[in-house]
Amino acid sequence: MSNSEDVQANKGMAIIAYILFFVPLIAGTYKTSPYVKYHTNQGTALFVSMLAYGVASGILGFVLGFIPIIGGILIWLVNLCSLALVALMVLGIVNAANGVEKPLPVIGSIQIIR
Protein backbone atom coordinates (compact mmCIF):
# COMPACT_ATOMS: atom_id res chain seq x y z
CA MET A 1 0.00 0.00 0.00
CA SER A 2 1.14 3.52 -0.75
CA ASN A 3 1.21 6.39 1.69
CA SER A 4 -1.16 9.33 1.29
CA GLU A 5 1.57 11.76 0.14
CA ASP A 6 2.54 9.38 -2.66
CA VAL A 7 -1.10 8.97 -3.68
CA GLN A 8 -1.83 12.71 -3.72
CA ALA A 9 1.37 13.57 -5.59
CA ASN A 10 0.95 10.90 -8.27
CA LYS A 11 -2.79 10.54 -8.93
CA GLY A 12 -2.47 12.12 -12.36
CA MET A 13 0.24 9.73 -13.50
CA ALA A 14 -1.74 6.77 -12.10
CA ILE A 15 -4.78 7.83 -14.14
CA ILE A 16 -2.65 8.24 -17.27
CA ALA A 17 -1.39 4.67 -16.77
CA TYR A 18 -4.82 3.36 -17.82
CA ILE A 19 -5.06 5.54 -20.91
CA LEU A 20 -1.44 5.50 -22.13
CA PHE A 21 0.23 2.76 -20.11
CA PHE A 22 3.70 3.53 -21.45
CA VAL A 23 3.89 7.16 -20.20
CA PRO A 24 4.78 6.22 -16.59
CA LEU A 25 7.25 3.68 -17.98
CA ILE A 26 8.99 6.28 -20.14
CA ALA A 27 8.88 8.94 -17.42
CA GLY A 28 10.27 6.48 -14.88
CA THR A 29 7.64 7.47 -12.31
CA TYR A 30 6.78 3.83 -11.63
CA LYS A 31 10.28 3.35 -10.18
CA THR A 32 9.86 6.05 -7.53
CA SER A 33 6.18 5.68 -6.66
CA PRO A 34 4.62 2.42 -5.47
CA TYR A 35 1.20 3.90 -6.24
CA VAL A 36 2.09 4.63 -9.87
CA LYS A 37 3.82 1.25 -10.18
CA TYR A 38 0.65 -0.55 -9.05
CA HIS A 39 -1.59 1.31 -11.50
CA THR A 40 0.97 1.07 -14.31
CA ASN A 41 0.93 -2.70 -13.85
CA GLN A 42 -2.86 -2.74 -13.96
CA GLY A 43 -2.89 -0.50 -17.04
CA THR A 44 -0.31 -2.67 -18.78
CA ALA A 45 -2.31 -5.83 -18.01
CA LEU A 46 -5.38 -4.09 -19.43
CA PHE A 47 -3.45 -3.12 -22.57
CA VAL A 48 -2.22 -6.69 -23.09
CA SER A 49 -5.79 -7.94 -22.60
CA MET A 50 -7.08 -5.44 -25.15
CA LEU A 51 -4.39 -6.49 -27.59
CA ALA A 52 -5.24 -10.18 -27.15
CA TYR A 53 -8.94 -9.41 -27.51
CA GLY A 54 -8.29 -7.45 -30.71
CA VAL A 55 -6.36 -10.30 -32.29
CA ALA A 56 -8.89 -12.92 -31.18
CA SER A 57 -11.90 -10.88 -32.33
CA GLY A 58 -10.23 -10.22 -35.70
CA ILE A 59 -9.66 -13.92 -36.26
CA LEU A 60 -13.16 -14.79 -35.06
CA GLY A 61 -14.64 -12.05 -37.23
CA PHE A 62 -12.87 -13.44 -40.26
CA VAL A 63 -13.99 -17.01 -39.58
CA LEU A 64 -17.55 -16.10 -38.62
CA GLY A 65 -17.86 -13.86 -41.66
CA PHE A 66 -18.26 -16.97 -43.79
CA ILE A 67 -21.42 -18.04 -41.92
CA PRO A 68 -24.50 -16.31 -43.33
CA ILE A 69 -26.78 -14.43 -40.90
CA ILE A 70 -25.72 -16.29 -37.72
CA GLY A 71 -22.09 -15.29 -38.35
CA GLY A 72 -23.07 -11.62 -38.48
CA ILE A 73 -24.96 -11.89 -35.20
CA LEU A 74 -22.03 -13.67 -33.55
CA ILE A 75 -19.58 -11.04 -34.82
CA TRP A 76 -21.80 -8.36 -33.33
CA LEU A 77 -21.81 -10.19 -29.97
CA VAL A 78 -18.02 -10.59 -30.03
CA ASN A 79 -17.65 -6.86 -30.72
CA LEU A 80 -20.08 -6.08 -27.92
CA CYS A 81 -17.68 -7.79 -25.50
CA SER A 82 -15.21 -4.96 -26.07
CA LEU A 83 -17.41 -2.85 -23.81
CA ALA A 84 -16.22 -4.99 -20.89
CA LEU A 85 -12.66 -3.83 -21.54
CA VAL A 86 -13.79 -0.21 -21.66
CA ALA A 87 -15.60 -0.76 -18.35
CA LEU A 88 -12.37 -2.14 -16.84
CA MET A 89 -10.52 0.96 -18.03
CA VAL A 90 -13.11 3.26 -16.47
CA LEU A 91 -13.00 1.25 -13.22
CA GLY A 92 -9.20 1.54 -13.13
CA ILE A 93 -9.33 5.29 -13.73
CA VAL A 94 -11.92 5.72 -10.97
CA ASN A 95 -9.79 3.64 -8.57
CA ALA A 96 -6.69 5.68 -9.39
CA ALA A 97 -8.57 8.97 -8.98
CA ASN A 98 -9.95 7.85 -5.61
CA GLY A 99 -6.52 6.80 -4.34
CA VAL A 100 -7.44 3.11 -4.16
CA GLU A 101 -5.20 0.16 -5.02
CA LYS A 102 -7.93 -2.31 -5.91
CA PRO A 103 -7.23 -4.97 -8.56
CA LEU A 104 -9.33 -4.97 -11.71
CA PRO A 105 -11.76 -7.87 -12.01
CA VAL A 106 -10.49 -10.90 -13.99
CA ILE A 107 -7.12 -9.39 -15.03
CA GLY A 108 -6.11 -7.68 -11.79
CA SER A 109 -3.96 -10.54 -10.53
CA ILE A 110 -1.67 -10.47 -13.59
CA GLN A 111 1.77 -9.12 -12.60
CA ILE A 112 3.73 -7.71 -15.53
CA ILE A 113 5.77 -4.94 -13.90
CA ARG A 114 7.84 -6.02 -10.93
Backbone as CSV, one residue per row, in Angstrom:
resi,resn,N_x,N_y,N_z,CA_x,CA_y,CA_z,C_x,C_y,C_z
1,MET,0.826,-1.185,0.000,0.000,0.000,0.000,0.869,1.247,0.000
2,SER,0.405,2.273,-0.644,1.139,3.521,-0.751,0.691,4.485,0.335
3,ASN,1.592,5.393,0.688,1.211,6.392,1.685,0.420,7.514,1.017
4,SER,-0.248,8.322,1.838,-1.157,9.335,1.292,-0.423,10.426,0.522
5,GLU,0.814,10.751,0.893,1.566,11.761,0.144,1.867,11.259,-1.273
6,ASP,2.254,9.990,-1.360,2.539,9.384,-2.658,1.289,9.384,-3.529
7,VAL,0.168,9.030,-2.931,-1.100,8.971,-3.681,-1.472,10.355,-4.191
8,GLN,-1.433,11.356,-3.329,-1.826,12.710,-3.725,-0.892,13.288,-4.787
9,ALA,0.397,13.011,-4.657,1.370,13.573,-5.593,1.335,12.895,-6.961
10,ASN,0.842,11.679,-7.024,0.952,10.899,-8.266,-0.370,10.406,-8.830
11,LYS,-1.483,10.970,-8.402,-2.786,10.540,-8.931,-2.879,10.717,-10.441
12,GLY,-2.393,11.836,-10.929,-2.472,12.123,-12.362,-1.745,11.079,-13.192
13,MET,-0.543,10.721,-12.766,0.237,9.728,-13.504,-0.419,8.349,-13.401
14,ALA,-1.041,8.049,-12.260,-1.735,6.772,-12.096,-2.943,6.691,-13.037
15,ILE,-3.640,7.799,-13.216,-4.777,7.830,-14.139,-4.296,7.654,-15.575
16,ILE,-3.207,8.341,-15.917,-2.649,8.243,-17.267,-2.239,6.804,-17.588
17,ALA,-1.838,6.053,-16.561,-1.388,4.669,-16.769,-2.476,3.792,-17.395
18,TYR,-3.732,4.142,-17.222,-4.820,3.356,-17.821,-5.135,3.794,-19.255
19,ILE,-4.766,5.026,-19.584,-5.064,5.545,-20.914,-3.871,5.313,-21.847
20,LEU,-2.692,5.686,-21.384,-1.442,5.501,-22.130,-0.449,4.832,-21.192
21,PHE,-0.515,3.517,-21.109,0.232,2.764,-20.106,1.733,3.010,-20.153
22,PHE,2.256,3.391,-21.307,3.698,3.527,-21.455,4.247,4.852,-20.924
23,VAL,3.408,5.857,-20.672,3.894,7.158,-20.202,4.611,7.037,-18.851
24,PRO,4.027,6.366,-17.843,4.782,6.217,-16.589,6.052,5.386,-16.758
25,LEU,6.054,4.480,-17.724,7.252,3.679,-17.983,8.352,4.549,-18.567
26,ILE,8.010,5.393,-19.519,8.990,6.279,-20.145,9.460,7.339,-19.147
27,ALA,8.532,7.889,-18.382,8.876,8.939,-17.419,9.669,8.382,-16.238
28,GLY,9.564,7.090,-15.998,10.270,6.477,-14.878,9.580,6.670,-13.538
29,THR,8.376,7.212,-13.554,7.639,7.465,-12.313,7.323,6.186,-11.565
30,TYR,7.120,5.095,-12.289,6.782,3.831,-11.633,7.918,3.329,-10.744
31,LYS,9.143,3.785,-10.991,10.284,3.352,-10.179,10.316,4.052,-8.822
32,THR,9.791,5.274,-8.768,9.864,6.055,-7.530,8.572,6.046,-6.723
33,SER,7.473,5.646,-7.343,6.184,5.684,-6.659,5.512,4.311,-6.685
34,PRO,5.342,3.699,-5.509,4.625,2.418,-5.467,3.190,2.529,-5.992
35,TYR,2.565,3.678,-5.783,1.196,3.902,-6.241,1.135,3.877,-7.770
36,VAL,2.043,4.598,-8.408,2.086,4.627,-9.871,2.487,3.256,-10.405
37,LYS,3.391,2.586,-9.738,3.818,1.253,-10.176,2.640,0.286,-10.183
38,TYR,1.822,0.333,-9.131,0.649,-0.546,-9.052,-0.291,-0.287,-10.225
39,HIS,-0.630,0.988,-10.444,-1.594,1.315,-11.498,-0.987,1.156,-12.900
40,THR,0.321,1.332,-13.028,0.967,1.066,-14.312,0.890,-0.416,-14.634
41,ASN,1.073,-1.261,-13.631,0.935,-2.700,-13.847,-0.493,-3.053,-14.268
42,GLN,-1.471,-2.477,-13.604,-2.864,-2.744,-13.957,-3.167,-2.252,-15.371
43,GLY,-2.683,-1.055,-15.715,-2.892,-0.496,-17.045,-2.213,-1.322,-18.131
44,THR,-1.017,-1.839,-17.823,-0.307,-2.671,-18.784,-1.031,-4.005,-18.981
45,ALA,-1.530,-4.587,-17.903,-2.305,-5.830,-18.011,-3.571,-5.590,-18.836
46,LEU,-4.188,-4.439,-18.647,-5.378,-4.092,-19.430,-5.012,-3.934,-20.902
47,PHE,-3.884,-3.285,-21.184,-3.453,-3.117,-22.573,-3.198,-4.472,-23.231
48,VAL,-2.500,-5.356,-22.540,-2.217,-6.688,-23.092,-3.535,-7.443,-23.335
49,SER,-4.481,-7.304,-22.414,-5.791,-7.937,-22.595,-6.518,-7.381,-23.807
50,MET,-6.439,-6.064,-23.989,-7.080,-5.442,-25.154,-6.420,-5.901,-26.451
51,LEU,-5.114,-6.019,-26.419,-4.390,-6.488,-27.593,-4.793,-7.926,-27.932
52,ALA,-4.839,-8.787,-26.937,-5.240,-10.181,-27.149,-6.686,-10.255,-27.648
53,TYR,-7.549,-9.432,-27.073,-8.944,-9.406,-27.511,-9.038,-8.961,-28.968
54,GLY,-8.259,-7.942,-29.342,-8.287,-7.446,-30.710,-7.876,-8.511,-31.712
55,VAL,-6.812,-9.235,-31.395,-6.356,-10.302,-32.288,-7.409,-11.409,-32.373
56,ALA,-7.910,-11.839,-31.214,-8.894,-12.923,-31.183,-10.190,-12.521,-31.898
57,SER,-10.649,-11.288,-31.684,-11.895,-10.875,-32.334,-11.700,-10.709,-33.839
58,GLY,-10.505,-10.311,-34.264,-10.226,-10.216,-35.697,-10.270,-11.577,-36.366
59,ILE,-9.648,-12.553,-35.718,-9.655,-13.917,-36.264,-11.076,-14.480,-36.256
60,LEU,-11.773,-14.297,-35.136,-13.160,-14.786,-35.056,-14.044,-14.097,-36.083
61,GLY,-13.850,-12.796,-36.249,-14.642,-12.055,-37.231,-14.423,-12.569,-38.637
62,PHE,-13.176,-12.890,-38.939,-12.873,-13.435,-40.263,-13.551,-14.786,-40.472
63,VAL,-13.419,-15.662,-39.470,-13.992,-17.006,-39.580,-15.520,-16.954,-39.596
64,LEU,-16.088,-16.169,-38.697,-17.553,-16.101,-38.617,-18.163,-15.370,-39.807
65,GLY,-17.358,-14.581,-40.494,-17.857,-13.862,-41.662,-18.309,-14.784,-42.788
66,PHE,-17.867,-16.008,-42.747,-18.262,-16.970,-43.786,-19.611,-17.632,-43.489
67,ILE,-20.137,-17.424,-42.295,-21.419,-18.038,-41.924,-22.530,-17.009,-42.150
68,PRO,-23.442,-17.275,-43.059,-24.503,-16.308,-43.326,-25.414,-16.093,-42.107
69,ILE,-25.846,-14.905,-41.915,-26.781,-14.435,-40.896,-26.275,-14.707,-39.477
70,ILE,-26.173,-15.949,-39.079,-25.718,-16.292,-37.721,-24.313,-15.737,-37.470
71,GLY,-23.455,-15.803,-38.475,-22.094,-15.285,-38.347,-22.101,-13.797,-38.045
72,GLY,-22.954,-13.058,-38.721,-23.072,-11.618,-38.480,-23.520,-11.307,-37.067
73,ILE,-24.463,-12.078,-36.581,-24.955,-11.892,-35.204,-23.849,-12.212,-34.202
74,LEU,-23.121,-13.300,-34.458,-22.028,-13.674,-33.551,-20.900,-12.652,-33.578
75,ILE,-20.588,-12.102,-34.744,-19.577,-11.044,-34.825,-20.008,-9.844,-33.997
76,TRP,-21.263,-9.481,-34.099,-21.799,-8.364,-33.333,-21.650,-8.621,-31.830
77,LEU,-21.943,-9.850,-31.393,-21.808,-10.194,-29.972,-20.349,-10.154,-29.513
78,VAL,-19.442,-10.636,-30.368,-18.016,-10.591,-30.034,-17.570,-9.133,-29.895
79,ASN,-18.007,-8.276,-30.793,-17.653,-6.864,-30.721,-18.268,-6.185,-29.504
80,LEU,-19.422,-6.639,-29.098,-20.078,-6.084,-27.920,-19.260,-6.355,-26.651
81,CYS,-18.519,-7.437,-26.656,-17.683,-7.788,-25.497,-16.579,-6.770,-25.249
82,SER,-16.240,-5.976,-26.257,-15.210,-4.961,-26.067,-15.641,-3.912,-25.045
83,LEU,-16.934,-3.788,-24.826,-17.412,-2.852,-23.813,-16.948,-3.244,-22.411
84,ALA,-16.735,-4.533,-22.190,-16.225,-4.990,-20.894,-14.823,-4.446,-20.652
85,LEU,-14.013,-4.387,-21.687,-12.664,-3.834,-21.539,-12.704,-2.333,-21.281
86,VAL,-13.627,-1.644,-21.919,-13.793,-0.211,-21.663,-14.251,0.002,-20.223
87,ALA,-15.140,-0.859,-19.743,-15.601,-0.764,-18.354,-14.443,-0.984,-17.384
88,LEU,-13.542,-1.916,-17.696,-12.374,-2.136,-16.840,-11.474,-0.905,-16.829
89,MET,-11.328,-0.248,-17.969,-10.517,0.961,-18.028,-11.134,2.057,-17.159
90,VAL,-12.427,2.244,-17.275,-13.106,3.261,-16.469,-12.974,2.929,-14.982
91,LEU,-13.139,1.668,-14.623,-12.996,1.254,-13.225,-11.590,1.542,-12.715
92,GLY,-10.582,1.260,-13.525,-9.205,1.543,-13.133,-8.964,3.028,-12.945
93,ILE,-9.486,3.842,-13.844,-9.333,5.294,-13.732,-10.013,5.807,-12.469
94,VAL,-11.198,5.304,-12.187,-11.922,5.716,-10.971,-11.136,5.301,-9.723
95,ASN,-10.600,4.084,-9.713,-9.795,3.635,-8.569,-8.567,4.515,-8.387
96,ALA,-7.880,4.836,-9.482,-6.690,5.682,-9.391,-7.047,7.079,-8.910
97,ALA,-8.143,7.633,-9.388,-8.565,8.975,-8.982,-8.989,9.021,-7.516
98,ASN,-9.517,7.913,-7.016,-9.951,7.851,-5.615,-8.830,7.443,-4.666
99,GLY,-7.641,7.171,-5.194,-6.519,6.801,-4.345,-6.578,5.374,-3.831
100,VAL,-7.239,4.491,-4.577,-7.443,3.114,-4.159,-6.550,2.178,-4.977
101,GLU,-5.965,1.196,-4.325,-5.198,0.157,-5.023,-6.009,-1.134,-5.008
102,LYS,-7.044,-1.157,-5.831,-7.930,-2.310,-5.913,-7.732,-2.981,-7.261
103,PRO,-7.476,-4.300,-7.279,-7.233,-4.966,-8.561,-8.480,-4.978,-9.449
104,LEU,-8.230,-4.892,-10.746,-9.328,-4.967,-11.708,-9.891,-6.385,-11.715
105,PRO,-11.191,-6.530,-11.924,-11.761,-7.875,-12.015,-11.137,-8.657,-13.175
106,VAL,-10.983,-9.933,-13.006,-10.493,-10.900,-13.986,-8.997,-10.754,-14.276
107,ILE,-8.520,-9.557,-14.630,-7.124,-9.392,-15.025,-6.256,-8.766,-13.941
108,GLY,-6.830,-8.403,-12.831,-6.107,-7.679,-11.790,-4.977,-8.448,-11.133
109,SER,-5.008,-9.750,-11.192,-3.964,-10.543,-10.532,-2.733,-10.763,-11.418
110,ILE,-2.796,-10.314,-12.672,-1.666,-10.466,-13.585,-0.571,-9.480,-13.189
111,GLN,0.626,-9.976,-12.977,1.771,-9.119,-12.600,2.729,-9.058,-13.771
112,ILE,2.827,-7.904,-14.399,3.728,-7.706,-15.529,4.940,-6.889,-15.103
113,ILE,4.691,-5.815,-14.359,5.771,-4.941,-13.900,6.122,-5.315,-12.473
114,ARG,7.385,-5.626,-12.275,7.844,-6.020,-10.929,8.648,-4.934,-10.304
